[in-house]
Amino acid sequence: MLNNVETINKLRRAFDESVISQVCSGARKTIVQYCRLLAAECCRRNGETNAEICNKLHRNRTTVIYYENNFRKEYEYNKEFRNLADKVLKG
């Protein structure tokens, strides 16, 4: 379960509680995926390992690696995602 208070507070800058509560679920909505990407990135910047991120997001190792790789691409090419990321990471 995503329980790092600092990470959750960062996500609240850009997402509703209803979206944050779905981060560990199987929801496939785009906004939830964006939230997962940012949650993984926040955890990574806090120095957490892949195993720790996997446990928090209830995802397997390859999915977390995908999030890490996809974060860079989404940030570079997707304006909507970049705006959300800036609110969460730089806010």
N, C-alpha and C positions, 0 to 999 in steps of 0.2 A: 504494500500500500504506500502510496505517495504521502509521506508524513513529515518531510523536512519543511519546517515552518517557513524558513527563508525562501525556499523554492516556491511554495504555495503562494506566499505573499507576492513574489515576483509575477507569477502567473495571473494573479488577481488584477494586475495592472491592465491586462488586455483581454481577459476572458471572464465570462459569467461563472458563477458557482456551478451551474448545471453542466457546463462544459468540463470544468476541472474535475467534477465528480465522476465523469465518464472516462477519464484518462486510463484507468486500470481495467476498464470494461472491454468488450469486444466491438464497441461502436466503430463504424467506418466512415462517419461523417468527416468531411474535409476539415472543418474547424477543430474537431477532436484530434485529428491527425496532426494538425499544426500545434496544438497544445502538447501532444506527446513529444513531438520533435523538440519543442522548447523546453519541456520538462527534462528530457534527456540531456540537452545542452547545458541547462542550469546545473544538473547533477555533475556532469563532466567538468564544468568550470569550478565546481566545489571540490574537485579532486577525487570523486568517487570512481570506483572501478566498474568495468562492464558488468561483473557479477552483481554488484550492489544496485546498479541501475536496473538490471534485469529483474531483481527481486522487487524493487519499488514499483516498476511499471507492469509487472506480471507479463513480461515478454521474454522470448528466448534470446540467446546471445547474438544470433545472426540478425535478428530484428533490430537490436540495439546498434549494431554496427551499421545496418542500413540507415537508421535514423541519423547517425553521425555523418555518414556520407551524403545523405539526402539533405541535411540541414544546410550544408554549404551551397548546394545547387539551388535549393529553394530560395535561400537568402539572396543569391546573386541574380536570379532570373524572375522571381515572383514578387511583384511589388506589394501585394496584399500581405504575404508572409513577412516580407522585410519590415513593413510598418509594425506588425505585431511583435516581431522579434526585437525591434528597437525599443518598443514600449517595455517589454519584459526585461531585456538584458541591459539597456542603457538608462532605463527610467529610474 
